[in-house]
C-alpha cells in the first residue's frame, strides 16, 4: 500500500510503498478514504515531540470503510463507513489517561496511508450526513474540543464562552459544538477574516488579541465576563484570560503554543473563585458522546483545504504556516 512517510526530523513527507497490514483477532482493517492533519504532525516533523522514531507514518485522523476483520471478528462490519478514535489505551480512570495511553501516528502507524488496522472498539459508524473528508476532520479535534468544553469545563446552554485563537481545528469544532449546545460564543484571533468566518458559524463576535485593550472591549461588547474560556496558547497572554473570566468561571486549556504561563497573580484566581483546568484528548465515552452530538445536531466540520495524498508535504506546510481555518485534509482514495 502507499503511505505518506516521514524519514527524519525536518524531512519532507514522501510517498512510500509498505506492506498492507493484516488485522489480528479483535481488529478491523480500514480502507482509508480521507485523513486529516493536526499540529501534532507538525511538531513531530520538527522534532518537538516525545518518543520520536523514524521512519514513521503520521496521521491521527481518518475515515474510511472496513475492508477486513480479524479472526473471529464480526463480518457484518464489512463495508461499514467508520471514523477512527485516535486515542488508544485511555485506561480505567476517566479523570486522566493511563501511562500507556497513545495516539495514532506515533508510535503506531497513522492514518496517512491507504489502510490501517485498529482494534474494532476504536471505530464508530461515520455520521451519515458527512463526506469522508468532513468525517476525517472530526476525530482528534472533535474529541479534544468535546472533552475540554463539556467534560472538563461543564459548559451549559446559555453560558457565555470565549474561544481563543479561532481558526485551528480544535477551536473551530469547539465553536460549532458550543453553539449547537446553546452557548453564547465569542472568539479571538489576529485575523479579521477568521473573526468573520467564526461569526458565520454562529459566534456572536470577537476581538483581535493583539489589541492592547481587547479584554475590556470584548467584555463590554459581550455584555459581561465569560463563564467558560477555552484556550490553546497559554504563555504570557494567559493572564489576560484571568481578567476576562467571570467570578466562578472556568478556564480550560488543551495546548501551550506560546509556552509557559509566567507570574500568575494568585489573588485573581482565588478572589474570583476561578477554576483552571488542563485537558487533552478524551475517553472512549467522550468520543462516543462527541460523535453522537455531531449526529444529533448535524454538525459539519469545517474543511479548510483538501490535498491528494501525494501532496502531503504541501498540506503540512499550510498547517505549519497557520493559514488554515478549520482542518487540512488528505484525500487518500476517491
C-alpha positions as CSV (number, residue, x, y, z in Angstrom):
1,X,0.0,0.0,0.0
2,X,1.0,3.6,-0.4
3,X,1.8,5.7,2.7
4,X,3.0,9.2,3.4
5,X,6.2,8.6,5.4
6,X,8.4,10.8,7.5
7,X,12.0,9.7,7.5
8,X,13.6,12.1,10.0
9,X,13.4,15.5,11.7
10,X,12.7,18.4,9.3
11,X,12.5,15.9,6.4
12,X,9.6,16.3,3.9
13,X,6.7,13.8,3.9
14,X,7.2,11.4,0.9
15,X,5.1,8.6,-0.7
16,X,6.4,5.1,0.0
17,X,5.3,1.6,-0.6
18,X,4.9,-0.6,2.5
19,X,3.1,-3.9,3.2
20,X,-0.6,-3.7,3.8
21,X,-1.3,-4.7,7.5
22,X,-3.3,-7.8,8.3
23,X,-5.9,-7.4,11.1
24,X,-5.3,-9.5,14.2
25,X,-8.1,-11.1,16.2
26,X,-10.2,-8.2,17.6
27,X,-9.0,-5.8,14.9
28,X,-10.5,-4.4,11.7
29,X,-8.8,-3.3,8.6
30,X,-10.0,0.2,7.5
31,X,-9.5,1.2,3.8
32,X,-8.9,4.9,4.4
33,X,-10.7,7.4,2.2
34,X,-9.6,10.5,3.9
35,X,-7.2,11.6,6.7
36,X,-6.6,15.0,8.4
37,X,-3.7,16.9,9.9
38,X,-3.2,18.1,13.4
39,X,-0.5,20.3,14.8
40,X,0.9,17.2,16.4
41,X,2.1,16.2,12.9
42,X,3.9,19.5,12.6
43,X,5.6,19.1,15.9
44,X,6.7,15.6,15.1
45,X,8.2,16.7,11.8
46,X,10.1,19.5,13.7
47,X,11.4,17.0,16.3
48,X,9.4,18.8,19.0
49,X,7.6,15.7,20.3
50,X,8.4,12.9,22.7
51,X,9.1,9.3,21.7
52,X,10.3,10.1,18.2
53,X,11.1,7.1,15.9
54,X,11.8,7.0,12.2
55,X,10.6,6.2,9.7
56,X,7.0,6.8,10.8
57,X,3.6,7.2,9.2
58,X,1.9,10.2,10.7
59,X,-1.8,11.0,10.9
60,X,-4.2,10.6,13.8
61,X,-7.5,11.4,12.0
62,X,-9.1,9.1,9.5
63,X,-12.3,7.9,7.9
64,X,-12.9,5.0,5.6
65,X,-14.6,1.7,5.0
66,X,-14.0,-1.6,6.9
67,X,-12.5,-4.0,4.3
68,X,-11.5,-6.9,6.5
69,X,-11.9,-8.2,10.1
70,X,-9.5,-10.3,12.2
71,X,-10.1,-13.9,13.1
72,X,-13.4,-14.4,14.8
73,X,-14.5,-10.8,14.0
74,X,-18.0,-9.6,13.2
75,X,-18.2,-9.9,9.4
76,X,-21.3,-7.7,9.4
77,X,-18.9,-4.8,9.8
78,X,-17.5,-5.3,6.3
79,X,-18.3,-2.3,4.1
80,X,-19.3,-0.1,7.0
81,X,-18.1,3.5,6.8
82,X,-16.4,4.5,10.0
83,X,-14.4,7.2,11.8
84,X,-11.5,6.1,14.0
85,X,-10.9,7.1,17.6
86,X,-7.2,8.1,17.6
87,X,-6.7,7.8,21.3
88,X,-5.9,4.3,22.5
89,X,-5.5,2.7,26.0
90,X,-7.0,5.6,28.0
91,X,-7.4,3.3,30.9
92,X,-9.9,2.9,33.8
93,X,-9.7,6.4,35.3
94,X,-12.0,8.8,33.4
95,X,-10.3,11.7,35.0
96,X,-6.9,11.2,33.3
97,X,-5.2,8.9,30.8
98,X,-3.1,5.9,31.8
99,X,0.7,5.9,31.3
100,X,0.4,3.6,28.3
101,X,-2.1,5.9,26.5
102,X,-1.1,6.5,22.9
103,X,-2.2,8.3,19.8
104,X,-2.3,7.0,16.2
105,X,0.6,8.4,14.1
106,X,3.4,7.7,16.6
107,X,4.3,5.3,18.0
108,X,1.9,3.2,15.9
109,X,1.2,3.6,12.2
110,X,-1.0,6.6,11.5
111,X,-3.8,7.4,9.0
112,X,-1.7,8.8,6.2
113,X,-1.9,5.5,4.4
114,X,-4.3,3.5,2.2
115,X,-5.0,1.1,5.0
116,X,-4.8,0.9,8.8
117,X,-5.6,-1.9,11.2
118,X,-7.0,-1.0,14.6
119,X,-8.9,-2.7,17.5
120,X,-12.6,-2.9,16.5
121,X,-13.8,-0.9,19.5
122,X,-11.9,2.2,18.3
123,X,-14.1,2.6,15.3
124,X,-17.6,4.1,15.2
125,X,-20.1,4.4,12.4
126,X,-19.5,7.5,10.4
127,X,-22.3,10.1,10.7
128,X,-24.4,9.7,7.6
129,X,-24.6,13.5,6.8
130,X,-20.8,13.8,6.4
131,X,-18.5,13.2,3.5
132,X,-15.3,11.1,4.1
133,X,-13.3,14.4,4.0
134,X,-15.6,16.0,6.6
135,X,-15.6,12.9,8.8
136,X,-11.8,12.7,8.7
137,X,-11.7,16.3,10.1
138,X,-13.5,15.2,13.2
139,X,-11.7,12.7,15.4
140,X,-8.8,14.2,17.3
141,X,-10.0,17.8,17.2
142,X,-13.6,16.9,17.9
143,X,-12.6,14.7,20.9
144,X,-10.3,17.3,22.3
145,X,-12.9,20.1,21.9
146,X,-15.7,18.0,23.4
147,X,-13.8,17.0,26.5
148,X,-12.5,20.5,27.1
149,X,-15.8,22.2,26.7
150,X,-18.2,19.7,28.2
151,X,-16.4,17.0,30.3
152,X,-13.9,19.3,31.9
153,X,-15.4,22.9,31.8
154,X,-19.0,21.5,32.0
155,X,-20.3,24.2,29.6
156,X,-24.0,24.7,29.8
157,X,-26.6,26.2,27.5
158,X,-26.9,29.9,27.9
159,X,-23.4,30.4,29.3
160,X,-21.1,32.9,27.7
161,X,-17.9,31.2,26.4
162,X,-14.7,32.6,24.9
163,X,-12.7,30.5,22.5
164,X,-9.2,31.9,21.8
165,X,-7.2,31.5,18.6
166,X,-10.1,30.7,16.3
167,X,-9.1,29.1,13.0
168,X,-7.4,26.0,14.4
169,X,-9.3,22.7,14.0
170,X,-10.0,22.2,17.7
171,X,-11.1,25.8,18.3
172,X,-13.5,25.7,15.3
173,X,-15.0,22.4,16.4
174,X,-15.4,23.8,19.9
175,X,-17.2,26.8,18.5
176,X,-19.5,24.6,16.5
177,X,-20.3,22.3,19.4
178,X,-20.8,25.1,21.9
179,X,-23.2,26.9,19.5
180,X,-25.1,23.6,18.9
181,X,-25.5,23.2,22.7
182,X,-26.9,26.6,23.1
183,X,-24.0,28.6,24.5
184,X,-23.2,32.2,23.6
185,X,-19.8,32.1,21.9
186,X,-17.2,34.8,21.4
187,X,-13.8,34.3,19.9
188,X,-10.3,35.9,19.4
189,X,-7.9,35.9,16.5
190,X,-5.3,38.2,14.9
191,X,-7.1,37.8,11.6
192,X,-10.1,39.9,10.6
193,X,-11.1,37.2,8.1
194,X,-11.1,34.4,10.7
195,X,-13.2,36.5,13.1
196,X,-15.7,37.0,10.3
197,X,-15.7,33.3,9.4
198,X,-16.4,32.5,13.1
199,X,-19.4,34.7,13.0
200,X,-20.7,32.8,10.0
201,X,-20.5,29.7,12.2
202,X,-22.6,31.2,15.0
203,X,-20.1,33.3,17.1
204,X,-21.6,36.5,18.4
205,X,-18.5,38.4,17.8
206,X,-14.8,38.6,18.5
207,X,-11.6,40.6,19.2
208,X,-8.1,40.9,17.9
209,X,-5.9,39.6,20.7
210,X,-3.1,41.9,19.6
211,X,-5.2,44.9,20.5
212,X,-4.0,46.3,23.9
213,X,-7.5,46.7,25.4
214,X,-9.1,43.6,23.8
215,X,-10.4,42.2,27.1
216,X,-12.2,45.4,28.1
217,X,-13.5,46.0,24.7
218,X,-14.8,42.4,24.1
219,X,-16.4,42.0,27.6
220,X,-18.2,45.3,27.0
221,X,-19.4,44.2,23.6
222,X,-20.4,40.8,25.0
223,X,-22.3,42.3,27.9
224,X,-20.2,40.8,30.6
225,X,-17.3,38.5,31.6
226,X,-17.0,34.9,30.4
227,X,-18.3,31.8,32.2
228,X,-16.0,29.5,30.3
229,X,-12.8,30.2,28.4
230,X,-11.2,27.6,26.1
231,X,-7.6,28.2,25.2
232,X,-4.7,26.5,23.5
233,X,-2.0,29.1,23.7
234,X,-1.2,29.6,27.4
235,X,2.0,31.7,27.6
236,X,2.1,35.4,28.8
237,X,-1.3,36.0,27.2
238,X,-2.9,33.7,29.8
239,X,-3.1,36.4,32.4
240,X,-5.5,38.4,30.2
241,X,-7.8,35.4,30.4
242,X,-7.9,35.8,34.2
243,X,-9.3,39.3,33.6
244,X,-11.8,38.0,31.0
245,X,-13.2,35.3,33.3
246,X,-16.4,35.8,35.3
247,X,-16.4,35.2,39.0
248,X,-16.7,31.4,39.4
249,X,-15.6,31.0,35.8
250,X,-13.7,28.0,34.3
251,X,-10.6,28.4,32.1
252,X,-9.7,25.2,30.3
253,X,-6.6,24.8,28.1
254,X,-5.5,22.0,25.8
255,X,-2.3,23.3,24.4
256,X,0.6,25.7,25.1
257,X,1.7,27.1,21.8
258,X,3.1,30.3,23.5
259,X,4.9,28.4,26.2
260,X,4.9,28.6,30.0
261,X,2.5,30.8,31.9
262,X,4.6,33.3,33.8
263,X,3.7,35.2,37.1
264,X,0.0,34.3,37.6
265,X,-1.3,36.8,40.3
266,X,-2.8,34.4,42.8
267,X,-5.5,36.9,44.0
268,X,-7.0,37.0,40.5
269,X,-7.6,33.3,40.8
270,X,-8.7,32.8,44.4
271,X,-10.7,36.0,44.8
272,X,-12.7,35.4,41.6
273,X,-13.1,31.7,42.6
274,X,-11.7,30.6,39.2
275,X,-11.2,27.0,38.2
276,X,-8.2,26.4,35.9
277,X,-8.4,23.1,34.0
278,X,-6.0,21.1,31.8
279,X,-7.4,18.8,29.2
280,X,-6.3,16.7,26.3
281,X,-7.9,14.1,24.0
282,X,-10.6,12.1,25.9
283,X,-12.0,8.8,26.9
284,X,-13.8,6.3,24.7
285,X,-17.0,7.6,26.3
286,X,-16.1,11.2,25.3
287,X,-15.5,10.0,21.8
288,X,-18.9,8.3,21.6
289,X,-20.7,11.3,23.1
290,X,-18.9,13.7,20.6
291,X,-19.9,11.6,17.6
292,X,-23.5,11.4,18.9
293,X,-23.6,15.3,19.3
294,X,-22.3,15.7,15.7
295,X,-25.1,13.3,14.5
296,X,-27.8,14.9,16.6
297,X,-27.0,18.5,15.8
298,X,-25.9,17.7,12.2
299,X,-22.6,19.5,12.8
300,X,-20.4,19.6,9.7
301,X,-16.7,20.0,10.5
302,X,-15.0,22.9,8.6
303,X,-12.6,21.6,5.9
304,X,-10.1,24.3,5.0
305,X,-8.5,22.6,2.0
306,X,-8.2,19.1,0.6
307,X,-4.9,17.7,-0.8
308,X,-4.2,14.4,-2.5
309,X,-2.1,12.0,-0.5
310,X,0.9,12.6,-2.8
311,X,0.8,16.4,-1.9
312,X,1.1,15.7,1.8
313,X,4.2,17.9,2.2
314,X,2.3,20.9,0.8
315,X,-0.6,20.2,3.1
316,X,1.5,20.2,6.2
317,X,3.2,23.4,5.2
318,X,-0.2,25.1,5.0
319,X,-0.9,24.0,8.6
320,X,2.6,25.0,9.8
321,X,2.1,28.4,8.3
322,X,-1.1,28.9,10.3
323,X,-3.1,29.9,7.2
324,X,-5.9,27.5,7.7
325,X,-9.4,27.9,9.0
326,X,-10.6,24.5,10.0
327,X,-8.9,21.3,9.1
328,X,-6.4,20.5,6.4
329,X,-7.4,17.2,4.9
330,X,-5.8,14.5,2.7
331,X,-7.9,12.6,0.2
332,X,-6.5,9.1,0.3
333,X,-8.9,7.4,-2.2
334,X,-11.9,8.7,-4.2
